[in-house]
Amino acid sequence: MKRIMAFAMSIILCLFMFIGCSSKTEDETTPDTTSPSETTTESATETLPEGVLSNEEATLSIYAQYSDDDTKVPYDYAVEQLKTAYPNVTLNLEVQAQDDGQKLMTYAATGNLPDIYQVALAQIENFKQSGNIMVLNDVAEATGFKDKVFESAQNILYNEDGNIYAFPYAGNEYVMWYYNKAIFEKYNVEVPKTFDELLTAIDTFNSNGITPMAIFGSEGWITSAMFDVLATRWDAGGIAKLDNGEGSATEDAYVNAAKMMNTLVKAGMFQGSAPTTNYDQASQMFLNGEAAMFLNGQWYMTDATTALGQDVDWMYYPSYDEASYEAGKTAWSGGGAAAGYAVNPDSKHAQLAAEVAAFLSEKYCEAKVMYRGTPLVALDVDVEPQTEFPAMMQKLQADLPGITSITKFDWHLSNATFKTALEDQTKYLLVKDYTPEEVIKELDNSLN
């Protein structure tokens, strides 16, 4: 009996030991359903100081414009704000080359794209095909960026395929024909309404050692803009109409524009070194009083006002007669399209880079309103201008509601073949011996 009891007790003891071990094993092997990333995120969210969006550490490369106050001021402001929101993120800036995007295309082709880069529509269309650009829809939603975009700037946020590939900061923009009022008054030159009056002004300025108009002809976008300004005097569609496949380069508007640009060049409208002059050189000619006129975007207003004060203004584009001049006051060259800060999808820190890109673009908008005297931004930002908008901007603002048409900037063209041809051919037009017929032939070939 004692043996039976001892045997039974042994069995019971073994059972207890087995159950205990089984329970221990179960405790050790039961998986934790909370992922490390969730735990980290929750912990980080709980402990982030006010104003800090992320404590993640990273050094990001960025390719951006940084050449004048209109590009330096927004960048510097955004980087300063970044120190608070992303205190452990460092940006390594490479200044964007003034080469119409060629260096960026080379980086993409060789697999050397930076983490964040400024991009125009032409590069977006190319990079979509090659997989060199990140789709930013989710980030735009998660960061609240999408909700801040003005209704009028939706065309700038979304690509034609419905996706977001870049975080924009500039709104719809305009090609402005600036002039130095003091120089015009000194030589008794009236603001030209017609091309004949413009030719008379050119002759007067040249006779007095003044360059009629400084142009940075080394950049194809500005020569394309000049061609577009002229073409819109005959057809408000301008170069946008050709880019959209809705017209032919052999139509009168484009033939007349090429002929008129050739006429202006032969009359001496631009400096002799126009084909090789860069932006900084041409701008200085205008700001120093060496040139009476200058073609650029509306973003130049603050710099021009700072240098020239009340002596600078913008004029409506001259046309072939006074009736078309008056009618053309509502037809503008310029525009907007999907562009801004884009992200390399192969970046080691792609998600973080996308969030930083959205942040930078928003801060660009703030800086442009506060310090650059322009309300023409993509986002509705809650800031006030530090000073009153320049008189030229107020004048433009008054005209905005009446604008009936706008074209495209060169960098918003989607037909890459046409864009290249337009840049090349309008640059060649700065050479007196290059004929309008050659221009039209090459533009037509690029569209067929």
C-alpha positions as CSV (number, residue, x, y, z in Angstrom):
1,M,0.0,0.0,0.0
2,K,2.8,2.4,0.9
3,R,4.4,1.5,-2.5
4,I,1.2,2.3,-4.3
5,M,0.8,5.7,-2.5
6,A,4.5,6.6,-3.2
7,F,4.0,5.7,-6.9
8,A,0.8,7.9,-7.1
9,M,2.6,10.8,-5.4
10,S,5.4,10.5,-7.9
11,I,3.0,10.7,-10.9
12,I,1.2,13.7,-9.4
13,L,4.5,15.5,-8.8
14,C,5.6,14.8,-12.4
15,L,2.3,16.2,-13.7
16,F,2.8,19.5,-11.7
17,M,6.4,19.8,-13.0
18,F,5.2,19.3,-16.6
19,I,2.4,21.9,-16.3
20,G,4.9,24.4,-14.8
21,C,7.4,23.9,-17.6
22,S,4.6,24.1,-20.2
23,S,3.4,27.4,-18.8
24,K,6.9,28.8,-18.7
25,T,7.6,27.7,-22.3
26,E,4.3,29.3,-23.4
27,D,5.2,32.6,-21.6
28,E,8.5,32.6,-23.4
29,T,7.3,31.8,-26.9
30,T,4.1,33.9,-27.1
31,P,4.8,36.6,-29.7
32,D,4.5,40.3,-28.8
33,T,1.9,41.7,-31.2
34,T,3.2,45.2,-30.8
35,S,5.8,45.9,-33.5
36,P,9.1,47.6,-32.6
37,S,8.2,50.5,-35.0
38,E,4.9,51.0,-33.3
39,T,6.5,50.9,-29.9
40,T,9.1,53.3,-31.0
41,T,6.6,55.6,-32.6
42,E,4.3,55.6,-29.6
43,S,7.2,56.3,-27.3
44,A,8.6,59.0,-29.5
45,T,5.2,60.6,-29.8
46,E,4.7,60.7,-26.1
47,T,8.1,62.2,-25.4
48,L,8.5,64.7,-28.3
49,P,8.9,68.3,-27.1
50,E,6.6,70.9,-28.4
51,G,7.3,71.8,-32.1
52,V,9.4,68.7,-32.7
53,L,7.9,66.4,-35.4
54,S,10.6,63.7,-35.3
55,N,13.8,62.8,-33.4
56,E,15.0,60.5,-36.2
57,E,18.7,61.0,-37.0
58,A,19.8,61.4,-40.6
59,T,21.9,63.4,-43.0
60,L,20.0,64.1,-46.2
61,S,21.5,65.4,-49.4
62,I,19.5,68.1,-51.1
63,Y,19.8,69.7,-54.6
64,A,18.2,73.2,-54.6
65,Q,18.4,76.7,-56.0
66,Y,20.5,79.0,-53.9
67,S,21.8,81.9,-56.1
68,D,19.9,85.1,-55.1
69,D,17.7,86.4,-52.4
70,D,14.6,84.9,-53.9
71,T,16.1,81.5,-53.5
72,K,18.5,82.0,-50.5
73,V,16.0,83.7,-48.1
74,P,13.3,80.9,-48.3
75,Y,16.0,78.1,-48.1
76,D,17.7,79.7,-45.1
77,Y,14.4,80.3,-43.3
78,A,13.3,76.7,-44.0
79,V,16.5,75.2,-42.7
80,E,16.3,77.3,-39.5
81,Q,12.8,76.1,-38.9
82,L,13.9,72.5,-39.6
83,K,16.3,72.7,-36.6
84,T,13.2,72.8,-34.3
85,A,10.9,70.3,-36.1
86,Y,13.6,67.8,-37.1
87,P,16.5,68.5,-34.7
88,N,18.5,65.5,-35.7
89,V,18.3,66.0,-39.4
90,T,21.2,67.6,-41.3
91,L,20.9,68.8,-44.8
92,N,23.9,68.7,-47.2
93,L,23.1,71.3,-49.9
94,E,24.3,71.2,-53.4
95,V,23.4,74.3,-55.3
96,Q,21.3,73.7,-58.3
97,A,23.1,74.4,-61.6
98,Q,21.6,77.0,-63.9
99,D,21.5,74.5,-66.8
100,D,17.7,73.9,-67.4
101,G,17.9,70.6,-65.4
102,Q,20.6,68.9,-67.3
103,K,22.8,68.1,-64.3
104,L,19.7,66.6,-62.5
105,M,19.0,64.4,-65.5
106,T,22.6,63.2,-65.4
107,Y,22.3,62.4,-61.7
108,A,19.2,60.3,-62.5
109,A,20.8,58.5,-65.4
110,T,23.9,57.5,-63.3
111,G,22.0,56.6,-60.1
112,N,23.3,59.5,-58.1
113,L,20.1,61.5,-57.3
114,P,20.2,63.3,-54.0
115,D,17.6,62.4,-51.3
116,I,15.6,65.6,-52.0
117,Y,15.7,67.7,-55.1
118,Q,13.9,70.5,-56.8
119,V,12.1,69.3,-59.9
120,A,10.1,70.7,-62.8
121,L,7.4,69.1,-64.8
122,A,9.7,68.0,-67.6
123,Q,11.9,66.0,-65.1
124,I,8.8,64.6,-63.4
125,E,7.5,63.1,-66.6
126,N,11.0,61.6,-67.3
127,F,11.5,60.3,-63.8
128,K,8.1,58.7,-63.7
129,Q,9.1,56.4,-66.5
130,S,12.5,55.6,-65.0
131,G,11.3,55.2,-61.4
132,N,13.5,57.9,-60.1
133,I,10.8,59.8,-58.3
134,M,8.7,58.9,-55.2
135,V,4.9,59.0,-55.2
136,L,4.1,61.4,-52.3
137,N,0.3,61.0,-52.0
138,D,0.4,59.3,-48.6
139,V,2.9,61.8,-47.1
140,A,0.9,64.7,-48.5
141,E,-2.1,63.3,-46.6
142,A,-0.4,62.3,-43.4
143,T,1.5,65.6,-43.0
144,G,-1.6,67.7,-43.8
145,F,0.2,69.3,-46.7
146,K,-2.6,68.5,-49.1
147,D,-5.2,70.3,-47.0
148,K,-3.2,73.6,-47.1
149,V,-3.0,73.8,-50.9
150,F,-5.0,76.7,-52.3
151,E,-7.9,75.5,-54.6
152,S,-6.4,77.6,-57.4
153,A,-3.1,75.7,-57.0
154,Q,-4.5,72.2,-57.3
155,N,-3.1,72.0,-60.8
156,I,0.3,72.6,-59.3
157,L,0.0,69.8,-56.7
158,Y,-1.3,67.0,-58.8
159,N,0.3,65.5,-61.9
160,E,-2.0,64.7,-64.8
161,D,-2.0,61.1,-63.8
162,G,-3.6,62.1,-60.4
163,N,-0.5,61.5,-58.3
164,I,1.7,63.9,-56.3
165,Y,5.4,63.7,-57.2
166,A,6.6,67.0,-55.7
167,F,5.6,69.4,-52.9
168,P,5.0,72.8,-54.6
169,Y,5.7,76.1,-53.0
170,A,5.2,78.6,-55.8
171,G,1.7,79.4,-57.1
172,N,0.8,80.4,-60.6
173,E,3.5,82.8,-61.7
174,Y,4.0,85.4,-64.5
175,V,6.6,86.6,-67.0
176,M,7.1,90.3,-66.3
177,W,8.5,93.0,-68.6
178,Y,10.4,95.3,-66.2
179,Y,11.6,98.8,-67.1
180,N,13.7,101.5,-65.4
181,K,11.4,104.6,-65.3
182,A,14.2,106.9,-64.6
183,I,16.1,105.9,-67.8
184,F,12.9,106.2,-69.8
185,E,12.2,109.7,-68.4
186,K,15.8,110.8,-68.9
187,Y,15.7,110.1,-72.6
188,N,12.0,111.0,-73.1
189,V,11.0,107.5,-74.1
190,E,7.3,106.6,-73.7
191,V,6.4,103.1,-72.5
192,P,5.9,101.3,-75.8
193,K,2.5,99.9,-76.7
194,T,3.4,98.7,-80.2
195,F,6.4,97.0,-81.7
196,D,7.0,100.1,-83.8
197,E,7.2,102.2,-80.6
198,L,9.5,99.6,-79.1
199,L,11.9,99.8,-82.1
200,T,12.0,103.5,-81.7
201,A,12.9,103.1,-78.0
202,I,15.6,100.6,-78.9
203,D,17.2,103.1,-81.3
204,T,17.1,105.9,-78.7
205,F,18.7,103.8,-76.0
206,N,21.4,102.4,-78.2
207,S,22.2,106.0,-79.4
208,N,22.8,106.9,-75.8
209,G,24.9,103.9,-74.8
210,I,22.1,102.2,-72.9
211,T,21.4,98.5,-73.6
212,P,17.6,98.4,-74.3
213,M,17.0,95.0,-72.6
214,A,19.4,92.8,-70.7
215,I,18.7,89.1,-71.2
216,F,20.4,86.0,-69.7
217,G,20.5,84.1,-72.9
218,S,22.6,81.2,-71.6
219,E,19.3,79.9,-70.1
220,G,16.8,78.6,-72.5
221,W,13.8,79.2,-70.4
222,I,14.1,83.0,-70.6
223,T,14.6,83.0,-74.4
224,S,11.6,80.7,-74.6
225,A,9.6,83.2,-72.4
226,M,10.5,86.0,-74.8
227,F,9.2,84.0,-77.7
228,D,6.1,83.1,-75.8
229,V,5.4,86.8,-74.9
230,L,5.6,87.7,-78.5
231,A,3.5,84.7,-79.7
232,T,0.7,85.5,-77.3
233,R,0.2,88.8,-79.0
234,W,-1.3,86.8,-81.9
235,D,-2.6,83.7,-80.1
236,A,-3.2,83.6,-76.3
237,G,-2.4,79.9,-76.3
238,G,1.3,80.6,-76.8
239,I,3.8,77.8,-76.3
240,A,1.3,76.0,-74.1
241,K,-0.9,75.4,-77.2
242,L,2.0,73.7,-79.0
243,D,3.0,71.6,-75.9
244,N,-0.6,70.4,-75.5
245,G,-0.6,69.2,-79.1
246,E,-3.4,71.7,-80.1
247,G,-1.5,73.7,-82.8
248,S,1.3,73.8,-85.3
249,A,4.5,75.8,-85.2
250,T,3.8,76.9,-88.8
251,E,0.7,78.9,-87.6
252,D,0.9,82.7,-88.0
253,A,1.3,83.4,-84.3
254,Y,4.6,81.4,-84.1
255,V,5.9,82.5,-87.5
256,N,5.2,86.1,-86.5
257,A,6.8,85.7,-83.1
258,A,10.0,84.3,-84.6
259,K,10.2,87.1,-87.2
260,M,9.6,89.8,-84.6
261,M,12.2,88.4,-82.2
262,N,14.7,88.3,-85.1
263,T,13.8,91.9,-85.9
264,L,14.3,93.0,-82.3
265,V,17.7,91.3,-82.2
266,K,18.8,92.9,-85.4
267,A,17.7,96.3,-84.1
268,G,20.0,95.8,-81.1
269,M,17.5,95.1,-78.4
270,F,19.8,92.9,-76.4
271,Q,23.5,93.2,-75.3
272,G,26.1,91.8,-77.7
273,S,27.0,89.0,-75.3
274,A,23.4,87.9,-74.8
275,P,23.8,84.2,-75.9
276,T,26.4,83.6,-73.2
277,T,25.2,86.0,-70.4
278,N,24.0,84.3,-67.2
279,Y,21.3,85.5,-64.9
280,D,23.6,87.3,-62.4
281,Q,25.3,89.3,-65.1
282,A,22.0,90.3,-66.9
283,S,20.3,91.2,-63.6
284,Q,23.3,93.4,-62.6
285,M,23.1,95.2,-65.9
286,F,19.5,96.2,-65.2
287,L,20.0,97.0,-61.5
288,N,23.1,99.1,-62.3
289,G,21.3,101.2,-64.9
290,E,23.2,99.8,-67.8
291,A,20.0,98.3,-69.3
292,A,16.6,100.0,-69.6
293,M,14.5,96.8,-69.5
294,F,14.6,93.3,-68.2
295,L,12.5,90.1,-68.6
296,N,12.0,87.9,-65.6
297,G,9.3,86.4,-63.4
298,Q,7.2,88.3,-60.8
299,W,9.5,86.9,-58.1
300,Y,12.1,89.5,-59.1
301,M,9.9,92.4,-57.9
302,T,11.4,92.5,-54.4
303,D,15.0,92.5,-55.6
304,A,14.3,95.1,-58.2
305,T,12.4,97.4,-55.7
306,T,15.2,97.0,-53.2
307,A,17.8,98.2,-55.7
308,L,15.8,100.7,-57.7
309,G,13.0,101.8,-55.4
310,Q,10.3,103.8,-57.2
311,D,12.4,103.9,-60.4
312,V,11.3,100.4,-61.4
313,D,8.0,99.2,-62.8
314,W,6.5,96.6,-65.2
315,M,4.8,97.2,-68.5
316,Y,2.2,95.3,-70.4
317,Y,3.6,93.4,-73.3
318,P,3.9,95.5,-76.5
319,S,2.0,94.2,-79.5
320,Y,1.6,94.7,-83.2
321,D,-1.0,97.6,-82.9
322,E,-2.8,99.5,-80.1
323,A,-6.0,97.5,-80.4
324,S,-4.2,94.2,-79.8
325,Y,-2.1,95.8,-77.1
326,E,-5.3,96.7,-75.1
327,A,-6.9,93.3,-75.8
328,G,-3.6,91.5,-74.8
329,K,-3.5,93.0,-71.3
330,T,-5.4,90.0,-70.0
331,A,-3.3,87.4,-71.9
332,W,-0.2,86.5,-70.0
333,S,2.9,84.4,-70.4
334,G,3.7,82.2,-67.4
335,G,1.6,79.7,-65.5
336,G,2.1,76.8,-63.1
337,A,2.3,73.0,-63.1
338,A,3.3,70.2,-60.8
339,A,6.7,71.1,-59.5
340,G,8.6,71.6,-56.3
341,Y,10.6,69.4,-53.9
342,A,10.7,65.7,-54.9
343,V,12.3,62.7,-53.3
344,N,14.5,59.9,-54.5
345,P,12.6,56.6,-53.9
346,D,15.9,54.8,-53.4
347,S,17.0,57.1,-50.6
348,K,18.1,55.3,-47.4
349,H,15.7,57.6,-45.5
350,A,13.0,58.0,-48.2
351,Q,10.1,58.3,-45.8
352,L,11.8,60.8,-43.6
353,A,13.1,62.7,-46.7
354,A,9.5,63.0,-48.0
355,E,8.3,64.4,-44.7
356,V,11.2,66.9,-44.7
357,A,10.5,67.9,-48.3
358,A,6.9,68.7,-47.4
359,F,8.1,70.7,-44.4
360,L,10.6,72.7,-46.5
361,S,8.0,73.5,-49.1
362,E,5.6,74.8,-46.5
363,K,8.3,77.0,-44.9
364,Y,9.2,78.3,-48.4
365,C,5.7,79.6,-48.7
366,E,5.9,81.3,-45.3
367,A,9.2,82.9,-46.2
368,K,8.0,84.1,-49.6
369,V,4.9,85.8,-48.0
370,M,6.8,87.3,-45.0
371,Y,10.1,88.3,-46.6
372,R,9.9,88.2,-50.4
373,G,6.8,90.4,-50.9
374,T,4.7,87.9,-52.8
375,P,1.3,86.3,-52.1
376,L,1.6,84.0,-55.1
377,V,2.4,80.8,-53.2
378,A,0.9,77.3,-53.3
379,L,-0.1,77.0,-49.7
380,D,-2.5,78.9,-47.4
381,V,0.0,79.7,-44.6
382,D,-0.9,81.6,-41.5
383,V,1.7,84.4,-41.6
384,E,1.7,88.1,-42.4
385,P,4.2,90.0,-44.6
386,Q,6.9,91.8,-42.6
387,T,6.6,94.8,-45.0
388,E,4.0,96.0,-47.4
389,F,4.0,94.2,-50.8
390,P,6.0,96.1,-53.4
391,A,4.0,98.6,-55.5
392,M,4.6,96.4,-58.6
393,M,3.0,93.4,-56.8
394,Q,0.0,95.4,-55.7
395,K,-0.4,96.5,-59.3
396,L,-0.2,92.9,-60.5
397,Q,-2.7,91.7,-57.7
398,A,-5.2,94.3,-59.0
399,D,-4.9,92.7,-62.5
400,L,-5.1,89.1,-61.5
401,P,-9.0,88.8,-61.4
402,G,-9.1,90.1,-65.0
403,I,-6.6,87.7,-66.5
404,T,-8.3,85.5,-69.1
405,S,-5.4,83.3,-70.2
406,I,-2.0,82.1,-69.1
407,T,0.5,79.8,-70.9
408,K,3.4,77.8,-69.4
409,F,6.9,78.5,-68.3
410,D,9.4,76.5,-70.2
411,W,10.0,74.2,-67.2
412,H,6.3,73.2,-67.2
413,L,6.4,71.9,-70.7
414,S,5.6,68.2,-70.8
415,N,6.8,67.4,-74.4
416,A,10.5,67.0,-73.7
417,T,11.4,67.0,-77.4
418,F,9.6,70.3,-78.0
419,K,11.0,71.8,-74.9
420,T,14.6,71.1,-76.0
421,A,13.9,72.4,-79.5
422,L,12.3,75.5,-78.1
423,E,15.2,76.3,-75.8
424,D,17.8,75.7,-78.5
425,Q,16.0,77.6,-81.3
426,T,15.1,80.6,-79.2
427,K,18.7,80.8,-78.0
428,Y,19.9,80.7,-81.7
429,L,17.5,83.6,-82.4
430,L,19.7,85.8,-80.3
431,V,22.2,85.5,-83.2
432,K,21.4,88.0,-85.9
433,D,22.1,85.6,-88.8
434,Y,19.9,82.8,-87.6
435,T,16.7,83.0,-89.6
436,P,13.1,82.7,-88.4
437,E,12.5,80.1,-91.1
438,E,15.1,77.8,-89.5
439,V,13.4,78.2,-86.1
440,I,9.9,77.3,-87.3
441,K,11.3,74.3,-89.3
442,E,13.0,72.9,-86.2
443,L,10.0,73.6,-83.9
444,D,7.7,71.9,-86.4
445,N,10.0,68.9,-86.6
446,S,10.0,68.5,-82.8
447,L,6.2,68.3,-82.8
448,N,5.9,65.7,-85.6
